[in-house]
């Protein structure tokens, strides 16, 4: 397994759109973010984009696993890699997601805890309703994980 930084971020747009289905939203953070790609046996399995959110917070803006490879630990491996890579530079690792049974349990399993809510985020920032598991997403749930002690 190999994890590497790529500058060819737009090349991975189909994978990015699995995690954030509106391309204009992806474009807002893609240029400023650092993108990590996880490959196994020479094939891309997952990607993760992180940005500096300020005040000691590193934010996961996008993380996606190729559907055929979901549930095999690739997303968790990427998060662990990011944690180890940035532990000396940031206090917190943060992620914002919809209140969905697809994503919240994954992040909680990776050690994140609910921190705050961004009210009406999906209604105000997307040009169409975002629906997961038959549930329209309205608010963004922000979760955090401590990277280093004070």
GROMACS elastic network, one bead per residue, 0.5 to 0.9 nm:
[ bonds ]
;  ai    aj funct       b0    kb
    1    38     6  0.71230   500
    1    39     6  0.58382   500
    1    41     6  0.68605   500
    1    42     6  0.83586   500
    2    37     6  0.81073   500
    2    38     6  0.57130   500
    2    39     6  0.52773   500
    2    40     6  0.63269   500
    2    41     6  0.87587   500
    2    42     6  0.85835   500
    3    36     6  0.64588   500
    3    37     6  0.55116   500
    3    39     6  0.63598   500
    3    40     6  0.88283   500
    3    78     6  0.77785   500
    3    81     6  0.81185   500
    4    35     6  0.82724   500
    4    36     6  0.54122   500
    4    37     6  0.54502   500
    4    38     6  0.67043   500
    4    39     6  0.83727   500
    5    34     6  0.70379   500
    5    35     6  0.56300   500
    5    37     6  0.63320   500
    6     9     6  0.63678   500
    6    34     6  0.77991   500
    6    35     6  0.58447   500
    6    36     6  0.63040   500
    6    37     6  0.69338   500
    7    10     6  0.85519   500
    7    34     6  0.81236   500
    7    35     6  0.73622   500
    8    11     6  0.56092   500
    8    12     6  0.75898   500
    8    35     6  0.87976   500
    9    12     6  0.56598   500
    9    13     6  0.72247   500
    9    30     6  0.72365   500
    9    31     6  0.82217   500
    9    34     6  0.88537   500
    9    35     6  0.67458   500
   10    13     6  0.51572   500
   10    14     6  0.87561   500
   10    16     6  0.87362   500
   10    27     6  0.89404   500
   10    30     6  0.82273   500
   11    14     6  0.80197   500
   12    15     6  0.54204   500
   12    16     6  0.61900   500
   12    17     6  0.86985   500
   12    47     6  0.81952   500
   13    17     6  0.59736   500
   13    18     6  0.87169   500
   13    23     6  0.80467   500
   13    26     6  0.85314   500
   14    17     6  0.52115   500
   14    18     6  0.67376   500
   15    18     6  0.53448   500
   15    19     6  0.74476   500
   15    46     6  0.77467   500
   15    47     6  0.74496   500
   15    63     6  0.87727   500
   15    64     6  0.63220   500
   15    65     6  0.73404   500
   15    66     6  0.67376   500
   16    19     6  0.56958   500
   16    20     6  0.63465   500
   16    21     6  0.78606   500
   16    23     6  0.85589   500
   16    26     6  0.74015   500
   16    47     6  0.75623   500
   16    48     6  0.84322   500
   16    49     6  0.88717   500
   16    62     6  0.67019   500
   16    63     6  0.72778   500
   16    64     6  0.64452   500
   17    22     6  0.67906   500
   17    23     6  0.67784   500
   17    26     6  0.76499   500
   17    62     6  0.89220   500
   17    64     6  0.84213   500
   18    21     6  0.60687   500
   18    63     6  0.86810   500
   18    64     6  0.63292   500
   18    65     6  0.81833   500
   18    66     6  0.83962   500
   18    67     6  0.87478   500
   19    62     6  0.61326   500
   19    63     6  0.62716   500
   19    64     6  0.55469   500
   19    65     6  0.86887   500
   20    23     6  0.74439   500
   20    25     6  0.74168   500
   20    26     6  0.66438   500
   20    61     6  0.89804   500
   20    62     6  0.70132   500
   20    63     6  0.88842   500
   20    64     6  0.89915   500
   21    25     6  0.82061   500
   21    26     6  0.81407   500
   21   130     6  0.82405   500
   22    25     6  0.55202   500
   22    26     6  0.66438   500
   22    27     6  0.89570   500
   22   126     6  0.70876   500
   22   127     6  0.80985   500
   22   128     6  0.87610   500
   23    27     6  0.61455   500
   23    28     6  0.87732   500
   24    27     6  0.50855   500
   24    28     6  0.65420   500
   24   126     6  0.88701   500
   25    28     6  0.52655   500
   25    29     6  0.73308   500
   25    30     6  0.88630   500
   25   125     6  0.79303   500
   25   126     6  0.77001   500
   26    29     6  0.58288   500
   26    30     6  0.58914   500
   26    61     6  0.85065   500
   26    62     6  0.81583   500
   27    30     6  0.51305   500
   27    31     6  0.69088   500
   28    31     6  0.72104   500
   28    32     6  0.81035   500
   29    32     6  0.55346   500
   29    33     6  0.58951   500
   29    49     6  0.84321   500
   29    50     6  0.87064   500
   29    51     6  0.76269   500
   29    61     6  0.72166   500
   30    33     6  0.51567   500
   30    34     6  0.77660   500
   30    35     6  0.80409   500
   30    49     6  0.73329   500
   30    50     6  0.88620   500
   30    51     6  0.88617   500
   30    61     6  0.85412   500
   31    34     6  0.81389   500
   32    50     6  0.87048   500
   32    51     6  0.66891   500
   32    52     6  0.86812   500
   33    49     6  0.57550   500
   33    50     6  0.52774   500
   33    52     6  0.78845   500
   33    61     6  0.80399   500
   34    48     6  0.81593   500
   34    49     6  0.54430   500
   34    50     6  0.54036   500
   34    51     6  0.64980   500
   35    47     6  0.69224   500
   35    48     6  0.56220   500
   35    50     6  0.66115   500
   35    62     6  0.89768   500
   36    46     6  0.84231   500
   36    47     6  0.55539   500
   36    48     6  0.51819   500
   36    49     6  0.63204   500
   36    50     6  0.83482   500
   36    78     6  0.78964   500
   36    82     6  0.86301   500
   37    44     6  0.69235   500
   37    45     6  0.77445   500
   37    46     6  0.59135   500
   37    48     6  0.65909   500
   37    49     6  0.88941   500
   37    78     6  0.82898   500
   38    43     6  0.84341   500
   38    44     6  0.59321   500
   38    45     6  0.57382   500
   38    46     6  0.51600   500
   38    47     6  0.60576   500
   38    48     6  0.84825   500
   38    74     6  0.75606   500
   38    75     6  0.89295   500
   38    77     6  0.85884   500
   38    78     6  0.70548   500
   39    42     6  0.58683   500
   39    43     6  0.51004   500
   39    45     6  0.53328   500
   39    46     6  0.70863   500
   39    47     6  0.89544   500
   40    43     6  0.53568   500
   40    44     6  0.65057   500
   40    45     6  0.66215   500
   41    44     6  0.84995   500
   44    47     6  0.80925   500
   44    65     6  0.88761   500
   44    66     6  0.78097   500
   45    64     6  0.86656   500
   45    65     6  0.58140   500
   45    66     6  0.54114   500
   45    67     6  0.87292   500
   45    68     6  0.86449   500
   45    69     6  0.64439   500
   45    70     6  0.85655   500
   45    74     6  0.70416   500
   45    75     6  0.89474   500
   46    63     6  0.73973   500
   46    64     6  0.55479   500
   46    66     6  0.58766   500
   46    69     6  0.83845   500
   46    70     6  0.88984   500
   46    74     6  0.65478   500
   46    75     6  0.67500   500
   46    78     6  0.78801   500
   47    62     6  0.77943   500
   47    63     6  0.56072   500
   47    64     6  0.55544   500
   47    65     6  0.66073   500
   47    66     6  0.87165   500
   47    75     6  0.80689   500
   47    78     6  0.76253   500
   48    60     6  0.70833   500
   48    61     6  0.76198   500
   48    62     6  0.55008   500
   48    64     6  0.66348   500
   48    65     6  0.89416   500
   48    75     6  0.83600   500
   48    78     6  0.69551   500
   48    79     6  0.81154   500
   48    82     6  0.87603   500
   49    59     6  0.84503   500
   49    60     6  0.59230   500
   49    61     6  0.55349   500
   49    62     6  0.51091   500
   49    63     6  0.64463   500
   50    58     6  0.66890   500
   50    59     6  0.54098   500
   50    61     6  0.55257   500
   50    62     6  0.72224   500
   50    63     6  0.88342   500
   50    82     6  0.84419   500
   51    54     6  0.89824   500
   51    57     6  0.87305   500
   51    58     6  0.58432   500
   51    59     6  0.53182   500
   51    60     6  0.66661   500
   51    61     6  0.69068   500
   52    55     6  0.86518   500
   52    56     6  0.79554   500
   52    57     6  0.63137   500
   52    59     6  0.62245   500
   52    90     6  0.89007   500
   53    56     6  0.75258   500
   53    57     6  0.52876   500
   53    58     6  0.55852   500
   53    59     6  0.59281   500
   53    94     6  0.86972   500
   54    57     6  0.55126   500
   54    58     6  0.74284   500
   55    58     6  0.89022   500
   55    90     6  0.85199   500
   55    91     6  0.85340   500
   56    89     6  0.75501   500
   56    91     6  0.51339   500
   56    92     6  0.63514   500
   56    93     6  0.87850   500
   57    90     6  0.57870   500
   57    91     6  0.61225   500
   57    93     6  0.58943   500
   57    94     6  0.66902   500
   58    86     6  0.80389   500
   58    89     6  0.89452   500
   58    90     6  0.63601   500
   58    91     6  0.80227   500
   58    92     6  0.62107   500
   58    94     6  0.61052   500
   58    95     6  0.86426   500
   59    92     6  0.82924   500
   59    93     6  0.57589   500
   59    95     6  0.55654   500
   59    96     6  0.81689   500
   59   144     6  0.89271   500
   60    63     6  0.70754   500
   60    79     6  0.87682   500
   60    93     6  0.73416   500
   60    94     6  0.61644   500
   60    95     6  0.50322   500
   60    96     6  0.76608   500
   61    94     6  0.88279   500
   61    95     6  0.66881   500
   61    96     6  0.74414   500
   62    95     6  0.85517   500
   63    75     6  0.71820   500
   63    78     6  0.84441   500
   63    79     6  0.87847   500
   64    67     6  0.85901   500
   64    70     6  0.87794   500
   64    75     6  0.69865   500
   65    68     6  0.82391   500
   65    69     6  0.64883   500
   65    70     6  0.56967   500
   65    71     6  0.87477   500
   65    74     6  0.68785   500
   65    75     6  0.62872   500
   66    69     6  0.54356   500
   66    70     6  0.63524   500
   67    70     6  0.52414   500
   67    71     6  0.88482   500
   68    71     6  0.88940   500
   69    72     6  0.61644   500
   69    73     6  0.86234   500
   69    74     6  0.76636   500
   70    73     6  0.74280   500
   70    74     6  0.72786   500
   70    75     6  0.79064   500
   71    74     6  0.75910   500
   71    75     6  0.82689   500
   72    75     6  0.81294   500
   72    76     6  0.88451   500
   73    76     6  0.52443   500
   73    77     6  0.61172   500
   73    78     6  0.87568   500
   74    77     6  0.50279   500
   74    78     6  0.63236   500
   74    79     6  0.87781   500
   75    78     6  0.52122   500
   75    79     6  0.63982   500
   75    80     6  0.87373   500
   75   106     6  0.89343   500
   76    79     6  0.51005   500
   76    80     6  0.61660   500
   76    81     6  0.85613   500
   76   106     6  0.83968   500
   76   107     6  0.86886   500
   76   109     6  0.88350   500
   76   110     6  0.65730   500
   77    80     6  0.50824   500
   77    81     6  0.61049   500
   77    82     6  0.86590   500
   78    81     6  0.50040   500
   78    82     6  0.62044   500
   78    83     6  0.85827   500
   79    82     6  0.51018   500
   79    83     6  0.61070   500
   79    84     6  0.86518   500
   79   110     6  0.77740   500
   80    83     6  0.50417   500
   80    84     6  0.62216   500
   80    85     6  0.85041   500
   80   110     6  0.83745   500
   81    84     6  0.52557   500
   81    85     6  0.59998   500
   81    86     6  0.86063   500
   82    86     6  0.60441   500
   82    87     6  0.81473   500
   82    93     6  0.87252   500
   83    86     6  0.54730   500
   83    87     6  0.55917   500
   83    93     6  0.72789   500
   83   147     6  0.65905   500
   84    87     6  0.53681   500
   84    88     6  0.81255   500
   84   147     6  0.84078   500
   85    88     6  0.76907   500
   85    89     6  0.85290   500
   86    89     6  0.52386   500
   86    90     6  0.59925   500
   86    91     6  0.88015   500
   86    93     6  0.87541   500
   86   147     6  0.79403   500
   87    90     6  0.56613   500
   87    91     6  0.70340   500
   87    92     6  0.83101   500
   87    93     6  0.88443   500
   87   146     6  0.89819   500
   87   147     6  0.52209   500
   87   148     6  0.61045   500
   88    91     6  0.80124   500
   88   147     6  0.81067   500
   88   148     6  0.72986   500
   89   147     6  0.89982   500
   89   148     6  0.89134   500
   90    93     6  0.74616   500
   90   146     6  0.89192   500
   90   147     6  0.66704   500
   90   148     6  0.73537   500
   91   145     6  0.86910   500
   91   146     6  0.60945   500
   91   147     6  0.51003   500
   91   148     6  0.52642   500
   91   149     6  0.72222   500
   91   150     6  0.76488   500
   92   144     6  0.64431   500
   92   145     6  0.56647   500
   92   147     6  0.51206   500
   92   148     6  0.73860   500
   93   112     6  0.84143   500
   93   143     6  0.84472   500
   93   144     6  0.56189   500
   93   145     6  0.51859   500
   93   146     6  0.64343   500
   93   147     6  0.64491   500
   94   112     6  0.80083   500
   94   115     6  0.89318   500
   94   142     6  0.69331   500
   94   143     6  0.56728   500
   94   145     6  0.64087   500
   94   146     6  0.88089   500
   95   107     6  0.84284   500
   95   112     6  0.85379   500
   95   141     6  0.82682   500
   95   142     6  0.56706   500
   95   143     6  0.54196   500
   95   144     6  0.65084   500
   95   145     6  0.89138   500
   96   117     6  0.86937   500
   96   118     6  0.86232   500
   96   140     6  0.59380   500
   96   141     6  0.55070   500
   96   143     6  0.62842   500
   96   144     6  0.88429   500
   97   100     6  0.78347   500
   97   103     6  0.70708   500
   97   104     6  0.74540   500
   97   139     6  0.84863   500
   97   140     6  0.53087   500
   97   141     6  0.53411   500
   97   142     6  0.64759   500
   97   143     6  0.81592   500
   98   101     6  0.89982   500
   98   103     6  0.74612   500
   98   104     6  0.78061   500
   98   122     6  0.80084   500
   98   130     6  0.89839   500
   98   132     6  0.84457   500
   98   137     6  0.57202   500
   98   138     6  0.74105   500
   98   139     6  0.64616   500
   98   141     6  0.58306   500
   98   142     6  0.86856   500
   99   102     6  0.86608   500
   99   103     6  0.76156   500
   99   104     6  0.65965   500
   99   132     6  0.89453   500
   99   135     6  0.89042   500
   99   137     6  0.66284   500
   99   138     6  0.81695   500
   99   139     6  0.71575   500
   99   140     6  0.67662   500
   99   141     6  0.60691   500
  100   103     6  0.55812   500
  100   104     6  0.59810   500
  100   105     6  0.84201   500
  100   132     6  0.64860   500
  100   133     6  0.73496   500
  100   135     6  0.77698   500
  100   137     6  0.77195   500
  101   104     6  0.58973   500
  101   105     6  0.63983   500
  101   106     6  0.86064   500
  101   132     6  0.83286   500
  101   133     6  0.75378   500
  102   105     6  0.68009   500
  102   106     6  0.71420   500
  102   132     6  0.78080   500
  102   133     6  0.77817   500
  103   106     6  0.52264   500
  103   107     6  0.64238   500
  103   108     6  0.87127   500
  104   107     6  0.53408   500
  104   108     6  0.61540   500
  104   109     6  0.85568   500
  104   112     6  0.89905   500
  104   114     6  0.89225   500
  104   141     6  0.84050   500
  104   143     6  0.86431   500
  105   108     6  0.50123   500
  105   109     6  0.59557   500
  105   110     6  0.85658   500
  106   109     6  0.51074   500
  106   110     6  0.63999   500
  106   111     6  0.89703   500
  106   112     6  0.89451   500
  107   111     6  0.65308   500
  107   112     6  0.54718   500
  107   113     6  0.78726   500
  107   143     6  0.77625   500
  108   111     6  0.50668   500
  108   113     6  0.60390   500
  108   114     6  0.83061   500
  108   143     6  0.83393   500
  109   112     6  0.72793   500
  110   145     6  0.87269   500
  111   144     6  0.84268   500
  111   145     6  0.63350   500
  111   146     6  0.88739   500
  112   115     6  0.88866   500
  112   143     6  0.56556   500
  112   144     6  0.51059   500
  112   146     6  0.81858   500
  113   142     6  0.84685   500
  113   143     6  0.51244   500
  113   144     6  0.55264   500
  113   145     6  0.65100   500
  114   117     6  0.83864   500
  114   141     6  0.69768   500
  114   142     6  0.60441   500
  114   144     6  0.65068   500
  115   141     6  0.77262   500
  115   142     6  0.56143   500
  115   143     6  0.50354   500
  115   144     6  0.60737   500
  116   140     6  0.85959   500
  116   141     6  0.63252   500
  116   142     6  0.53038   500
  116   143     6  0.71019   500
  117   121     6  0.89688   500
  117   139     6  0.65755   500
  117   140     6  0.56719   500
  117   142     6  0.57943   500
  117   143     6  0.88658   500
  118   121     6  0.57870   500
  118   139     6  0.56794   500
  118   141     6  0.65027   500
  118   142     6  0.73280   500
  119   122     6  0.84479   500
  119   123     6  0.89876   500
  119   138     6  0.72490   500
  119   140     6  0.65374   500
  119   141     6  0.86232   500
  120   123     6  0.52379   500
  120   124     6  0.59992   500
  120   125     6  0.84116   500
  120   137     6  0.86195   500
  120   138     6  0.50402   500
  120   140     6  0.72935   500
  121   124     6  0.53662   500
  121   125     6  0.59153   500
  121   126     6  0.81808   500
  121   137     6  0.86621   500
  121   138     6  0.62564   500
  121   139     6  0.51654   500
  121   140     6  0.56638   500
  122   125     6  0.53763   500
  122   126     6  0.56655   500
  122   127     6  0.88691   500
  122   128     6  0.87726   500
  122   129     6  0.75720   500
  122   130     6  0.69934   500
  122   137     6  0.62101   500
  122   138     6  0.50456   500
  122   139     6  0.61022   500
  122   140     6  0.69083   500
  123   126     6  0.60230   500
  123   127     6  0.78930   500
  123   128     6  0.78824   500
  123   129     6  0.69734   500
  123   130     6  0.82794   500
  123   137     6  0.78073   500
  123   138     6  0.56614   500
  123   139     6  0.78294   500
  124   127     6  0.80724   500
  124   138     6  0.87043   500
  126   129     6  0.70914   500
  126   130     6  0.77246   500
  129   136     6  0.66072   500
  129   137     6  0.74286   500
  129   138     6  0.85660   500
  130   135     6  0.83746   500
  130   136     6  0.57164   500
  130   137     6  0.55984   500
  130   138     6  0.80721   500
  131   134     6  0.59516   500
  131   135     6  0.53111   500
  131   137     6  0.58484   500
  132   135     6  0.53071   500
  132   136     6  0.64711   500
  132   137     6  0.71418   500
  133   136     6  0.83922   500
  137   140     6  0.78031   500
  146   149     6  0.73760   500
